[in-house]
Amino acid sequence: MNADADHENPSRDLSTWTVERLQSFAEEAQGQQLETVRVVAQGHAYFADEPREARKQWAKVSLQANQRLHGDTLWDRARAAQ
């Protein structure tokens, strides 16, 4: 299965994806898919067993997804602040 097919079938467990694969998917993701990317990347950023540089890469993906999620609802503001 190629990477394009993976982008078309996001039902896979994103938590098992590499940071590079998730970042690539996040560039095209929208809505709930983008929120899932944000949550998965944020979770990886908190893994104490990961090297510091790897956690920073995950945090960057999470922050980039967060920036792409638009809205001004209470939930949107809380998500952005998180």
N, C-alpha and C positions, 0 to 999 in steps of 0.2 A: 504494500500500500504506500503510495507516495504522499508527500506532505500536503499537496492540494486536496487529496481525498480526506485527509485528517481534518482540514479546515472545514470541509463540507459536513463532517460527521462529528460535531463537538460533544456528542453524548458520552464519549470516553471519559474516564476518570482523569481530569486535568491535574490532579495532585501528583500523578505519576510522571508527568511530562518534565522535560528538562527546562531550565530557565530560558534557553534560547528558543525552544519550540513554543513555549507559552508566550514569550514576548512577540514572536512572529504572529501567532494566532491573535494576540491582543491588538495588533495593528489594524485588523479588520473587524474585530468583534464589536458588538453593540449591545445595548440593553442588558438583559440578564446574563448573557455570555460574558460581557465585560465585567459585570459585578462578580461573577464566579472567578474570573481571572484575578481580580483584585484580592478577593478573599484567599484564594489558593496561594498567591504570591506572598501575601502578608503572613500567612501561616508559616511558609518556608523561611521567611525572614526572621522568625522567632525561634527557629530550631537551634538550640545552643550547641548541638553536635556538629553543625556546619561551620566551616571556616568563615572568618569575618568577611572576607571578600565575597564569598558566595552569598552570604546573608545580605550584603549590600546590593548585590545584583538583583536578588529577589525583591528587596525593598524598592528598588528603582522601578521594577515592573509594576509593583502594586501602586506606587505613586503615579506612574504614567496612566494606568487604568483609571485611577481615581480622578485625575484631571480630565479625562475624556468623558466621564460620567457627568452629565449636565443636570441641573435642576436647582430649584430654590425652595423645595419643601423642607420641612423640619428634618425629615429623614436624610435628605441630600446634604443639608448643612452638618448634621451629626456625622455622616459618613466622611465628608470632606475633612472634618476636624480630627477624626480618628486617625 
